[in-house]
């Protein structure tokens, strides 16, 4: 039966490899965090035009027709009440390219802070898993050396 013990040089090489692997995996976890935050920033800053999509365009067109009918009723009632055109209320339709959640700076800041906290927690979880795997690999190396 051959001696399965590792030489000191082999142990040192393996330990260096484990440390290098840990470093690379931690860098990958940080890179992923950066990618997640960049994706979040792209989503929160996105602007959508109604004519970017066929369904949105059709919905906007149908709504505009109904708003025009309703505005005519409002104008007629204003005339009945003697309200001059320049002081009359109006009914309008507009497309909002953003929701409230990403249209108001204070809300964007809140969402950004929450996203950063969530990504930091994910990164920390990954780092703990990487470090645990390194410890396990070192323990295995130590057992094989003896």
N, CA, C and O atoms as a GROMACS GRO file, in nm:
protein
  584
    1UNK      N    1   0.084  -0.118   0.000
    1UNK     CA    2   0.000   0.000   0.000
    1UNK      C    3   0.089   0.124   0.000
    1UNK      O    4   0.176   0.138   0.086
    2UNK      N    5   0.067   0.212  -0.094
    2UNK     CA    6   0.150   0.331  -0.110
    2UNK      C    7   0.116   0.433  -0.002
    2UNK      O    8   0.003   0.438   0.047
    3UNK      N    9   0.214   0.513   0.035
    3UNK     CA   10   0.194   0.619   0.134
    3UNK      C   11   0.112   0.730   0.069
    3UNK      O   12   0.155   0.789  -0.030
    4UNK      N   13  -0.006   0.759   0.126
    4UNK     CA   14  -0.096   0.860   0.068
    4UNK      C   15  -0.079   0.996   0.132
    4UNK      O   16  -0.154   1.088   0.100
    5UNK      N   17   0.018   1.012   0.221
    5UNK     CA   18   0.039   1.140   0.286
    5UNK      C   19   0.096   1.240   0.187
    5UNK      O   20   0.173   1.204   0.097
    6UNK      N   21   0.058   1.366   0.206
    6UNK     CA   22   0.107   1.473   0.120
    6UNK      C   23   0.242   1.522   0.171
    6UNK      O   24   0.270   1.522   0.291
    7UNK      N   25   0.322   1.565   0.076
    7UNK     CA   26   0.449   1.626   0.117
    7UNK      C   27   0.420   1.769   0.163
    7UNK      O   28   0.312   1.824   0.137
    8UNK      N   29   0.516   1.827   0.231
    8UNK     CA   30   0.502   1.965   0.279
    8UNK      C   31   0.479   2.059   0.160
    8UNK      O   32   0.395   2.149   0.169
    9UNK      N   33   0.550   2.041   0.053
    9UNK     CA   34   0.534   2.123  -0.068
    9UNK      C   35   0.395   2.110  -0.126
    9UNK      O   36   0.334   2.210  -0.167
   10UNK      N   37   0.344   1.988  -0.131
   10UNK     CA   38   0.208   1.966  -0.183
   10UNK      C   39   0.105   2.035  -0.094
   10UNK      O   40   0.009   2.095  -0.143
   11UNK      N   41   0.126   2.026   0.038
   11UNK     CA   42   0.033   2.092   0.132
   11UNK      C   43   0.034   2.244   0.112
   11UNK      O   44  -0.071   2.308   0.109
   12UNK      N   45   0.155   2.299   0.098
   12UNK     CA   46   0.166   2.444   0.078
   12UNK      C   47   0.103   2.487  -0.055
   12UNK      O   48   0.036   2.590  -0.061
   13UNK      N   49   0.124   2.408  -0.160
   13UNK     CA   50   0.062   2.437  -0.290
   13UNK      C   51  -0.090   2.434  -0.279
   13UNK      O   52  -0.159   2.522  -0.331
   14UNK      N   53  -0.141   2.333  -0.211
   14UNK     CA   54  -0.286   2.320  -0.196
   14UNK      C   55  -0.342   2.436  -0.114
   14UNK      O   56  -0.448   2.490  -0.147
   15UNK      N   57  -0.272   2.474  -0.007
   15UNK     CA   58  -0.319   2.586   0.075
   15UNK      C   59  -0.319   2.715  -0.006
   15UNK      O   60  -0.412   2.795   0.006
   16UNK      N   61  -0.216   2.737  -0.087
   16UNK     CA   62  -0.211   2.856  -0.173
   16UNK      C   63  -0.328   2.855  -0.272
   16UNK      O   64  -0.391   2.958  -0.296
   17UNK      N   65  -0.355   2.739  -0.329
   17UNK     CA   66  -0.466   2.725  -0.423
   17UNK      C   67  -0.600   2.754  -0.355
   17UNK      O   68  -0.685   2.821  -0.414
   18UNK      N   69  -0.618   2.706  -0.234
   18UNK     CA   70  -0.742   2.731  -0.159
   18UNK      C   71  -0.759   2.881  -0.134
   18UNK      O   72  -0.868   2.935  -0.152
   19UNK      N   73  -0.651   2.949  -0.094
   19UNK     CA   74  -0.657   3.094  -0.069
   19UNK      C   75  -0.688   3.170  -0.198
   19UNK      O   76  -0.768   3.264  -0.198
   20UNK      N   77  -0.624   3.130  -0.309
   20UNK     CA   78  -0.649   3.196  -0.437
   20UNK      C   79  -0.794   3.176  -0.482
   20UNK      O   80  -0.858   3.269  -0.530
   21UNK      N   81  -0.843   3.054  -0.464
   21UNK     CA   82  -0.982   3.024  -0.501
   21UNK      C   83  -1.078   3.108  -0.418
   21UNK      O   84  -1.175   3.162  -0.471
   22UNK      N   85  -1.050   3.120  -0.287
   22UNK     CA   86  -1.135   3.202  -0.200
   22UNK      C   87  -1.136   3.347  -0.247
   22UNK      O   88  -1.241   3.411  -0.252
   23UNK      N   89  -1.019   3.399  -0.281
   23UNK     CA   90  -1.008   3.537  -0.326
   23UNK      C   91  -1.087   3.559  -0.455
   23UNK      O   92  -1.159   3.658  -0.468
   24UNK      N   93  -1.074   3.468  -0.549
   24UNK     CA   94  -1.145   3.479  -0.677
   24UNK      C   95  -1.297   3.472  -0.655
   24UNK      O   96  -1.372   3.549  -0.715
   25UNK      N   97  -1.340   3.380  -0.570
   25UNK     CA   98  -1.484   3.367  -0.545
   25UNK      C   99  -1.540   3.490  -0.474
   25UNK      O  100  -1.653   3.531  -0.501
   26UNK      N  101  -1.463   3.548  -0.383
   26UNK     CA  102  -1.508   3.672  -0.317
   26UNK      C  103  -1.517   3.786  -0.419
   26UNK      O  104  -1.610   3.867  -0.414
   27UNK      N  105  -1.421   3.792  -0.510
   27UNK     CA  106  -1.427   3.894  -0.616
   27UNK      C  107  -1.550   3.873  -0.704
   27UNK      O  108  -1.615   3.969  -0.744
   28UNK      N  109  -1.581   3.748  -0.733
   28UNK     CA  110  -1.699   3.717  -0.814
   28UNK      C  111  -1.826   3.759  -0.740
   28UNK      O  112  -1.920   3.808  -0.803
   29UNK      N  113  -1.831   3.740  -0.608
   29UNK     CA  114  -1.948   3.780  -0.529
   29UNK      C  115  -1.964   3.932  -0.533
   29UNK      O  116  -2.075   3.983  -0.546
   30UNK      N  117  -1.853   4.004  -0.522
   30UNK     CA  118  -1.859   4.151  -0.529
   30UNK      C  119  -1.902   4.197  -0.668
   30UNK      O  120  -1.979   4.292  -0.681
   31UNK      N  121  -1.851   4.130  -0.772
   31UNK     CA  122  -1.891   4.164  -0.908
   31UNK      C  123  -2.041   4.143  -0.926
   31UNK      O  124  -2.109   4.226  -0.987
   32UNK      N  125  -2.092   4.032  -0.873
   32UNK     CA  126  -2.236   4.005  -0.885
   32UNK      C  127  -2.317   4.112  -0.813
   32UNK      O  128  -2.422   4.153  -0.862
   33UNK      N  129  -2.270   4.157  -0.698
   33UNK     CA  130  -2.338   4.265  -0.626
   33UNK      C  131  -2.343   4.391  -0.712
   33UNK      O  132  -2.446   4.458  -0.719
   34UNK      N  133  -2.232   4.423  -0.776
   34UNK     CA  134  -2.226   4.540  -0.863
   34UNK      C  135  -2.325   4.525  -0.978
   34UNK      O  136  -2.393   4.621  -1.014
   35UNK      N  137  -2.332   4.406  -1.037
   35UNK     CA  138  -2.425   4.380  -1.147
   35UNK      C  139  -2.570   4.396  -1.100
   35UNK      O  140  -2.653   4.455  -1.170
   36UNK      N  141  -2.602   4.342  -0.982
   36UNK     CA  142  -2.738   4.353  -0.929
   36UNK      C  143  -2.777   4.498  -0.905
   36UNK      O  144  -2.888   4.539  -0.938
   37UNK      N  145  -2.686   4.576  -0.848
   37UNK     CA  146  -2.716   4.717  -0.823
   37UNK      C  147  -2.728   4.795  -0.955
   37UNK      O  148  -2.811   4.885  -0.966
   38UNK      N  149  -2.646   4.761  -1.053
   38UNK     CA  150  -2.657   4.826  -1.184
   38UNK      C  151  -2.791   4.794  -1.249
   38UNK      O  152  -2.855   4.881  -1.307
   39UNK      N  153  -2.833   4.670  -1.239
   39UNK     CA  154  -2.962   4.629  -1.295
   39UNK      C  155  -3.075   4.705  -1.225
   39UNK      O  156  -3.169   4.752  -1.289
   40UNK      N  157  -3.066   4.715  -1.092
   40UNK     CA  158  -3.167   4.791  -1.017
   40UNK      C  159  -3.172   4.936  -1.065
   40UNK      O  160  -3.281   4.990  -1.087
   41UNK      N  161  -3.056   4.998  -1.081
   41UNK     CA  162  -3.052   5.138  -1.126
   41UNK      C  163  -3.113   5.152  -1.265
   41UNK      O  164  -3.184   5.250  -1.293
   42UNK      N  165  -3.087   5.056  -1.353
   42UNK     CA  166  -3.148   5.060  -1.487
   42UNK      C  167  -3.299   5.050  -1.478
   42UNK      O  168  -3.370   5.121  -1.549
   43UNK      N  169  -3.347   4.962  -1.392
   43UNK     CA  170  -3.492   4.946  -1.379
   43UNK      C  171  -3.558   5.070  -1.319
   43UNK      O  172  -3.662   5.115  -1.366
   44UNK      N  173  -3.497   5.125  -1.215
   44UNK     CA  174  -3.559   5.238  -1.146
   44UNK      C  175  -3.556   5.366  -1.229
   44UNK      O  176  -3.638   5.455  -1.210
   45UNK      N  177  -3.460   5.374  -1.322
   45UNK     CA  178  -3.449   5.495  -1.404
   45UNK      C  179  -3.518   5.481  -1.540
   45UNK      O  180  -3.519   5.575  -1.619
   46UNK      N  181  -3.576   5.365  -1.567
   46UNK     CA  182  -3.639   5.341  -1.697
   46UNK      C  183  -3.760   5.432  -1.718
   46UNK      O  184  -3.839   5.456  -1.626
   47UNK      N  185  -3.773   5.479  -1.838
   47UNK     CA  186  -3.889   5.558  -1.880
   47UNK      C  187  -3.956   5.481  -1.994
   47UNK      O  188  -3.890   5.433  -2.086
   48UNK      N  189  -4.088   5.470  -1.986
   48UNK     CA  190  -4.163   5.396  -2.087
   48UNK      C  191  -4.261   5.490  -2.157
   48UNK      O  192  -4.335   5.563  -2.091
   49UNK      N  193  -4.260   5.487  -2.288
   49UNK     CA  194  -4.353   5.567  -2.367
   49UNK      C  195  -4.469   5.478  -2.411
   49UNK      O  196  -4.451   5.360  -2.438
   50UNK      N  197  -4.587   5.536  -2.418
   50UNK     CA  198  -4.704   5.455  -2.452
   50UNK      C  199  -4.690   5.390  -2.588
   50UNK      O  200  -4.744   5.282  -2.612
   51UNK      N  201  -4.617   5.454  -2.677
   51UNK     CA  202  -4.602   5.397  -2.812
   51UNK      C  203  -4.484   5.300  -2.823
   51UNK      O  204  -4.446   5.260  -2.933
   52UNK      N  205  -4.425   5.263  -2.707
   52UNK     CA  206  -4.320   5.160  -2.706
   52UNK      C  207  -4.379   5.021  -2.725
   52UNK      O  208  -4.307   4.926  -2.756
   53UNK      N  209  -4.511   5.008  -2.705
   53UNK     CA  210  -4.576   4.877  -2.704
   53UNK      C  211  -4.712   4.889  -2.772
   53UNK      O  212  -4.783   4.987  -2.750
   54UNK      N  213  -4.748   4.792  -2.852
   54UNK     CA  214  -4.876   4.795  -2.924
   54UNK      C  215  -4.995   4.802  -2.829
   54UNK      O  216  -5.088   4.880  -2.851
   55UNK      N  217  -4.991   4.722  -2.724
   55UNK     CA  218  -5.103   4.718  -2.629
   55UNK      C  219  -5.115   4.852  -2.558
   55UNK      O  220  -5.226   4.904  -2.542
   56UNK      N  221  -5.003   4.909  -2.515
   56UNK     CA  222  -5.006   5.040  -2.448
   56UNK      C  223  -5.059   5.147  -2.543
   56UNK      O  224  -5.139   5.232  -2.503
   57UNK      N  225  -5.015   5.144  -2.667
   57UNK     CA  226  -5.059   5.243  -2.765
   57UNK      C  227  -5.209   5.233  -2.789
   57UNK      O  228  -5.278   5.335  -2.796
   58UNK      N  229  -5.259   5.111  -2.801
   58UNK     CA  230  -5.404   5.093  -2.822
   58UNK      C  231  -5.482   5.139  -2.700
   58UNK      O  232  -5.588   5.200  -2.714
   59UNK      N  233  -5.432   5.110  -2.581
   59UNK     CA  234  -5.500   5.152  -2.458
   59UNK      C  235  -5.502   5.304  -2.447
   59UNK      O  236  -5.603   5.363  -2.409
   60UNK      N  237  -5.391   5.369  -2.481
   60UNK     CA  238  -5.385   5.515  -2.475
   60UNK      C  239  -5.481   5.577  -2.575
   60UNK      O  240  -5.548   5.676  -2.544
   61UNK      N  241  -5.487   5.520  -2.692
   61UNK     CA  242  -5.577   5.573  -2.796
   61UNK      C  243  -5.723   5.559  -2.753
   61UNK      O  244  -5.801   5.653  -2.768
   62UNK      N  245  -5.759   5.443  -2.699
   62UNK     CA  246  -5.897   5.421  -2.654
   62UNK      C  247  -5.931   5.515  -2.538
   62UNK      O  248  -6.041   5.570  -2.531
   63UNK      N  249  -5.837   5.532  -2.446
   63UNK     CA  250  -5.860   5.621  -2.332
   63UNK      C  251  -5.875   5.766  -2.379
   63UNK      O  252  -5.959   5.839  -2.327
   64UNK      N  253  -5.795   5.807  -2.476
   64UNK     CA  254  -5.802   5.945  -2.527
   64UNK      C  255  -5.939   5.974  -2.587
   64UNK      O  256  -5.992   6.084  -2.570
   65UNK      N  257  -5.997   5.876  -2.656
   65UNK     CA  258  -6.131   5.893  -2.714
   65UNK      C  259  -6.233   5.914  -2.603
   65UNK      O  260  -6.318   6.003  -2.612
   66UNK      N  261  -6.225   5.832  -2.497
   66UNK     CA  262  -6.321   5.843  -2.387
   66UNK      C  263  -6.302   5.973  -2.308
   66UNK      O  264  -6.400   6.034  -2.264
   67UNK      N  265  -6.177   6.014  -2.290
   67UNK     CA  266  -6.151   6.140  -2.219
   67UNK      C  267  -6.206   6.257  -2.299
   67UNK      O  268  -6.262   6.351  -2.241
   68UNK      N  269  -6.192   6.254  -2.429
   68UNK     CA  270  -6.246   6.361  -2.513
   68UNK      C  271  -6.398   6.369  -2.499
   68UNK      O  272  -6.454   6.479  -2.490
   69UNK      N  273  -6.465   6.254  -2.496
   69UNK     CA  274  -6.612   6.253  -2.476
   69UNK      C  275  -6.647   6.312  -2.339
   69UNK      O  276  -6.739   6.392  -2.328
   70UNK      N  277  -6.574   6.273  -2.238
   70UNK     CA  278  -6.600   6.322  -2.102
   70UNK      C  279  -6.571   6.472  -2.094
   70UNK      O  280  -6.645   6.545  -2.028
   71UNK      N  281  -6.467   6.520  -2.160
   71UNK     CA  282  -6.434   6.663  -2.159
   71UNK      C  283  -6.544   6.743  -2.227
   71UNK      O  284  -6.574   6.855  -2.184
   72UNK      N  285  -6.603   6.688  -2.330
   72UNK     CA  286  -6.715   6.757  -2.396
   72UNK      C  287  -6.833   6.771  -2.300
   72UNK      O  288  -6.901   6.873  -2.299
   73UNK      N  289  -6.858   6.666  -2.219
   73UNK     CA  290  -6.966   6.674  -2.119
   73UNK      C  291  -6.935   6.779  -2.013
   73UNK      O  292  -7.024   6.854  -1.971
   74UNK      N  293  -6.810   6.785  -1.970
   74UNK     CA  294  -6.769   6.884  -1.871
   74UNK      C  295  -6.786   7.024  -1.929
   74UNK      O  296  -6.840   7.113  -1.862
   75UNK      N  297  -6.743   7.045  -2.050
   75UNK     CA  298  -6.754   7.177  -2.115
   75UNK      C  299  -6.901   7.217  -2.129
   75UNK      O  300  -6.937   7.333  -2.107
   76UNK      N  301  -6.986   7.122  -2.167
   76UNK     CA  302  -7.128   7.152  -2.181
   76UNK      C  303  -7.188   7.193  -2.047
   76UNK      O  304  -7.266   7.287  -2.040
   77UNK      N  305  -7.151   7.123  -1.943
   77UNK     CA  306  -7.204   7.156  -1.810
   77UNK      C  307  -7.153   7.292  -1.764
   77UNK      O  308  -7.227   7.368  -1.702
   78UNK      N  309  -7.027   7.323  -1.794
   78UNK     CA  310  -6.972   7.454  -1.759
   78UNK      C  311  -7.051   7.564  -1.830
   78UNK      O  312  -7.080   7.668  -1.771
   79UNK      N  313  -7.084   7.540  -1.956
   79UNK     CA  314  -7.163   7.639  -2.031
   79UNK      C  315  -7.300   7.657  -1.965
   79UNK      O  316  -7.347   7.770  -1.952
   80UNK      N  317  -7.364   7.547  -1.924
   80UNK     CA  318  -7.494   7.554  -1.855
   80UNK      C  319  -7.484   7.635  -1.727
   80UNK      O  320  -7.577   7.708  -1.692
   81UNK      N  321  -7.371   7.621  -1.657
   81UNK     CA  322  -7.353   7.690  -1.529
   81UNK      C  323  -7.300   7.832  -1.546
   81UNK      O  324  -7.288   7.906  -1.449
   82UNK      N  325  -7.268   7.870  -1.669
   82UNK     CA  326  -7.219   8.005  -1.695
   82UNK      C  327  -7.073   8.025  -1.660
   82UNK      O  328  -7.030   8.138  -1.635
   83UNK      N  329  -6.998   7.920  -1.657
   83UNK     CA  330  -6.854   7.930  -1.626
   83UNK      C  331  -6.780   7.963  -1.755
   83UNK      O  332  -6.787   7.886  -1.851
   84UNK      N  333  -6.708   8.077  -1.759
   84UNK     CA  334  -6.634   8.113  -1.880
   84UNK      C  335  -6.527   8.007  -1.913
   84UNK      O  336  -6.472   7.944  -1.823
   85UNK      N  337  -6.500   7.988  -2.041
   85UNK     CA  338  -6.404   7.886  -2.085
   85UNK      C  339  -6.268   7.901  -2.018
   85UNK      O  340  -6.205   7.802  -1.980
   86UNK      N  341  -6.222   8.027  -2.002
   86UNK     CA  342  -6.089   8.046  -1.945
   86UNK      C  343  -6.082   8.006  -1.797
   86UNK      O  344  -5.972   7.990  -1.744
   87UNK      N  345  -6.197   7.990  -1.730
   87UNK     CA  346  -6.198   7.950  -1.589
   87UNK      C  347  -6.255   7.810  -1.566
   87UNK      O  348  -6.263   7.762  -1.453
   88UNK      N  349  -6.293   7.746  -1.674
   88UNK     CA  350  -6.359   7.616  -1.663
   88UNK      C  351  -6.259   7.506  -1.627
   88UNK      O  352  -6.143   7.509  -1.669
   89UNK      N  353  -6.305   7.409  -1.549
   89UNK     CA  354  -6.219   7.294  -1.521
   89UNK      C  355  -6.204   7.210  -1.648
   89UNK      O  356  -6.282   7.222  -1.743
   90UNK      N  357  -6.103   7.126  -1.647
   90UNK     CA  358  -6.084   7.041  -1.764
   90UNK      C  359  -6.045   6.901  -1.718
   90UNK      O  360  -5.998   6.880  -1.606
   91UNK      N  361  -6.066   6.809  -1.807
   91UNK     CA  362  -6.033   6.669  -1.783
   91UNK      C  363  -5.928   6.632  -1.887
   91UNK      O  364  -5.947   6.655  -2.006
   92UNK      N  365  -5.818   6.574  -1.841
   92UNK     CA  366  -5.708   6.542  -1.932
   92UNK      C  367  -5.657   6.401  -1.908
   92UNK      O  368  -5.674   6.344  -1.800
   93UNK      N  369  -5.596   6.348  -2.009
   93UNK     CA  370  -5.532   6.218  -2.001
   93UNK      C  371  -5.383   6.239  -2.023
   93UNK      O  372  -5.343   6.316  -2.110
   94UNK      N  373  -5.303   6.172  -1.945
   94UNK     CA  374  -5.160   6.176  -1.971
   94UNK      C  375  -5.101   6.039  -1.939
   94UNK      O  376  -5.150   5.966  -1.854
   95UNK      N  377  -4.996   6.008  -2.009
   95UNK     CA  378  -4.923   5.883  -1.989
   95UNK      C  379  -4.809   5.914  -1.896
   95UNK      O  380  -4.734   6.009  -1.918
   96UNK      N  381  -4.795   5.836  -1.793
   96UNK     CA  382  -4.683   5.851  -1.702
   96UNK      C  383  -4.581   5.743  -1.735
   96UNK      O  384  -4.610   5.624  -1.725
   97UNK      N  385  -4.462   5.784  -1.775
   97UNK     CA  386  -4.357   5.691  -1.814
   97UNK      C  387  -4.291   5.621  -1.697
   97UNK      O  388  -4.208   5.532  -1.716
   98UNK      N  389  -4.329   5.662  -1.577
   98UNK     CA  390  -4.275   5.601  -1.454
   98UNK      C  391  -4.390   5.586  -1.355
   98UNK      O  392  -4.490   5.656  -1.361
   99UNK      N  393  -4.371   5.492  -1.264
   99UNK     CA  394  -4.470   5.479  -1.158
   99UNK      C  395  -4.434   5.576  -1.046
   99UNK      O  396  -4.329   5.640  -1.049
  100UNK      N  397  -4.521   5.586  -0.948
  100UNK     CA  398  -4.492   5.669  -0.830
  100UNK      C  399  -4.361   5.624  -0.767
  100UNK      O  400  -4.282   5.707  -0.722
  101UNK      N  401  -4.338   5.493  -0.763
  101UNK     CA  402  -4.223   5.438  -0.692
  101UNK      C  403  -4.090   5.483  -0.749
  101UNK      O  404  -3.992   5.496  -0.674
  102UNK      N  405  -4.083   5.508  -0.878
  102UNK     CA  406  -3.957   5.556  -0.931
  102UNK      C  407  -3.968   5.696  -0.991
  102UNK      O  408  -3.874   5.744  -1.054
  103UNK      N  409  -4.082   5.760  -0.973
  103UNK     CA  410  -4.100   5.895  -1.023
  103UNK      C  411  -4.073   6.003  -0.920
  103UNK      O  412  -4.053   6.119  -0.955
  104UNK      N  413  -4.071   5.966  -0.792
  104UNK     CA  414  -4.050   6.062  -0.684
  104UNK      C  415  -3.912   6.034  -0.622
  104UNK      O  416  -3.883   5.922  -0.580
  105UNK      N  417  -3.829   6.137  -0.617
  105UNK     CA  418  -3.691   6.120  -0.570
  105UNK      C  419  -3.684   6.056  -0.432
  105UNK      O  420  -3.603   5.965  -0.411
  106UNK      N  421  -3.765   6.100  -0.340
  106UNK     CA  422  -3.762   6.044  -0.204
  106UNK      C  423  -3.790   5.894  -0.206
  106UNK      O  424  -3.724   5.818  -0.135
  107UNK      N  425  -3.887   5.853  -0.287
  107UNK     CA  426  -3.920   5.711  -0.297
  107UNK      C  427  -3.808   5.633  -0.364
  107UNK      O  428  -3.776   5.522  -0.323
  108UNK      N  429  -3.747   5.692  -0.469
  108UNK     CA  430  -3.632   5.626  -0.534
  108UNK      C  431  -3.519   5.606  -0.435
  108UNK      O  432  -3.455   5.501  -0.434
  109UNK      N  433  -3.494   5.706  -0.353
  109UNK     CA  434  -3.389   5.695  -0.251
  109UNK      C  435  -3.419   5.583  -0.153
  109UNK      O  436  -3.330   5.508  -0.113
  110UNK      N  437  -3.546   5.572  -0.112
  110UNK     CA  438  -3.585   5.464  -0.021
  110UNK      C  439  -3.565   5.328  -0.086
  110UNK      O  440  -3.511   5.236  -0.024
  111UNK      N  441  -3.607   5.315  -0.212
  111UNK     CA  442  -3.592   5.189  -0.284
  111UNK      C  443  -3.444   5.156  -0.306
  111UNK      O  444  -3.404   5.040  -0.296
  112UNK      N  445  -3.365   5.257  -0.337
  112UNK     CA  446  -3.221   5.237  -0.357
  112UNK      C  447  -3.156   5.186  -0.228
  112UNK      O  448  -3.075   5.094  -0.232
  113UNK      N  449  -3.192   5.246  -0.116
  113UNK     CA  450  -3.136   5.204   0.012
  113UNK      C  451  -3.175   5.060   0.044
  113UNK      O  452  -3.093   4.982   0.092
  114UNK      N  453  -3.299   5.025   0.017
  114UNK     CA  454  -3.345   4.887   0.041
  114UNK      C  455  -3.273   4.789  -0.051
  114UNK      O  456  -3.234   4.681  -0.008
  115UNK      N  457  -3.254   4.826  -0.178
  115UNK     CA  458  -3.185   4.739  -0.273
  115UNK      C  459  -3.039   4.720  -0.231
  115UNK      O  460  -2.987   4.609  -0.237
  116UNK      N  461  -2.975   4.827  -0.188
  116UNK     CA  462  -2.836   4.818  -0.145
  116UNK      C  463  -2.823   4.726  -0.023
  116UNK      O  464  -2.729   4.647  -0.014
  117UNK      N  465  -2.917   4.737   0.070
  117UNK     CA  466  -2.914   4.651   0.189
  117UNK      C  467  -2.935   4.505   0.150
  117UNK      O  468  -2.867   4.417   0.202
  118UNK      N  469  -3.028   4.480   0.061
  118UNK     CA  470  -3.056   4.343   0.019
  118UNK      C  471  -2.936   4.283  -0.055
  118UNK      O  472  -2.901   4.167  -0.031
  119UNK      N  473  -2.875   4.360  -0.144
  119UNK     CA  474  -2.759   4.310  -0.218
  119UNK      C  475  -2.641   4.288  -0.123
  119UNK      O  476  -2.567   4.191  -0.137
  120UNK      N  477  -2.623   4.378  -0.026
  120UNK     CA  478  -2.514   4.360   0.072
  120UNK      C  479  -2.535   4.232   0.152
  120UNK      O  480  -2.439   4.160   0.180
  121UNK      N  481  -2.660   4.204   0.189
  121UNK     CA  482  -2.690   4.081   0.263
  121UNK      C  483  -2.661   3.958   0.178
  121UNK      O  484  -2.606   3.859   0.228
  122UNK      N  485  -2.698   3.962   0.051
  122UNK     CA  486  -2.669   3.850  -0.039
  122UNK      C  487  -2.519   3.830  -0.056
  122UNK      O  488  -2.470   3.717  -0.055
  123UNK      N  489  -2.447   3.941  -0.070
  123UNK     CA  490  -2.302   3.931  -0.087
  123UNK      C  491  -2.238   3.873   0.040
  123UNK      O  492  -2.150   3.788   0.032
  124UNK      N  493  -2.283   3.919   0.156
  124UNK     CA  494  -2.227   3.869   0.282
  124UNK      C  495  -2.256   3.720   0.298
  124UNK      O  496  -2.171   3.644   0.346
  125UNK      N  497  -2.375   3.678   0.259
  125UNK     CA  498  -2.411   3.536   0.266
  125UNK      C  499  -2.318   3.454   0.176
  125UNK      O  500  -2.271   3.347   0.214
  126UNK      N  501  -2.291   3.506   0.056
  126UNK     CA  502  -2.201   3.437  -0.037
  126UNK      C  503  -2.060   3.430   0.020
  126UNK      O  504  -1.993   3.327   0.009
  127UNK      N  505  -2.014   3.539   0.080
  127UNK     CA  506  -1.879   3.541   0.138
  127UNK      C  507  -1.867   3.440   0.252
  127UNK      O  508  -1.766   3.371   0.263
  128UNK      N  509  -1.969   3.432   0.335
  128UNK     CA  510  -1.967   3.334   0.445
  128UNK      C  511  -1.960   3.192   0.387
  128UNK      O  512  -1.885   3.108   0.438
  129UNK      N  513  -2.037   3.164   0.284
  129UNK     CA  514  -2.034   3.031   0.220
  129UNK      C  515  -1.895   3.002   0.161
  129UNK      O  516  -1.845   2.890   0.172
  130UNK      N  517  -1.835   3.103   0.100
  130UNK     CA  518  -1.701   3.086   0.042
  130UNK      C  519  -1.599   3.058   0.151
  130UNK      O  520  -1.518   2.966   0.140
  131UNK      N  521  -1.605   3.137   0.258
  131UNK     CA  522  -1.511   3.118   0.369
  131UNK      C  523  -1.531   2.982   0.436
  131UNK      O  524  -1.434   2.916   0.475
  132UNK      N  525  -1.657   2.941   0.450
  132UNK     CA  526  -1.686   2.809   0.508
  132UNK      C  527  -1.628   2.698   0.421
  132UNK      O  528  -1.570   2.602   0.472
  133UNK      N  529  -1.644   2.711   0.291
  133UNK     CA  530  -1.588   2.611   0.199
  133UNK      C  531  -1.436   2.608   0.208
  133UNK      O  532  -1.375   2.501   0.200
  134UNK      N  533  -1.374   2.725   0.224
  134UNK     CA  534  -1.228   2.729   0.238
  134UNK      C  535  -1.183   2.661   0.366
  134UNK      O  536  -1.085   2.587   0.367
  135UNK      N  537  -1.255   2.687   0.475
  135UNK     CA  538  -1.222   2.622   0.602
  135UNK      C  539  -1.236   2.470   0.588
  135UNK      O  540  -1.151   2.394   0.633
  136UNK      N  541  -1.346   2.428   0.525
  136UNK     CA  542  -1.368   2.284   0.504
  136UNK      C  543  -1.256   2.224   0.419
  136UNK      O  544  -1.209   2.114   0.448
  137UNK      N  545  -1.215   2.295   0.315
  137UNK     CA  546  -1.107   2.245   0.228
  137UNK      C  547  -0.976   2.237   0.305
  137UNK      O  548  -0.900   2.141   0.288
  138UNK      N  549  -0.950   2.336   0.388
  138UNK     CA  550  -0.827   2.332   0.470
  138UNK      C  551  -0.832   2.220   0.571
  138UNK      O  552  -0.731   2.154   0.597
  139UNK      N  553  -0.949   2.196   0.629
  139UNK     CA  554  -0.963   2.086   0.726
  139UNK      C  555  -0.939   1.952   0.657
  139UNK      O  556  -0.873   1.864   0.712
  140UNK      N  557  -0.994   1.938   0.537
  140UNK     CA  558  -0.975   1.815   0.459
  140UNK      C  559  -0.827   1.796   0.426
  140UNK      O  560  -0.773   1.686   0.436
  141UNK      N  561  -0.763   1.906   0.387
  141UNK     CA  562  -0.620   1.902   0.354
  141UNK      C  563  -0.540   1.861   0.477
  141UNK      O  564  -0.445   1.782   0.468
  142UNK      N  565  -0.578   1.915   0.592
  142UNK     CA  566  -0.508   1.884   0.716
  142UNK      C  567  -0.523   1.735   0.752
  142UNK      O  568  -0.426   1.670   0.792
  143UNK      N  569  -0.643   1.683   0.736
  143UNK     CA  570  -0.667   1.541   0.765
  143UNK      C  571  -0.585   1.450   0.673
  143UNK      O  572  -0.531   1.348   0.716
  144UNK      N  573  -0.578   1.488   0.544
  144UNK     CA  574  -0.504   1.406   0.447
  144UNK      C  575  -0.354   1.413   0.472
  144UNK      O  576  -0.279   1.320   0.442
  145UNK      N  577  -0.311   1.527   0.531
  145UNK     CA  578  -0.168   1.543   0.557
  145UNK      C  579  -0.122   1.454   0.672
  145UNK      O  580  -0.004   1.418   0.679
  146UNK      N  581  -0.213   1.419   0.762
  146UNK     CA  582  -0.175   1.340   0.880
  146UNK      C  583  -0.207   1.196   0.866
  146UNK      O  584  -0.181   1.118   0.958
   0.00000   0.00000   0.00000
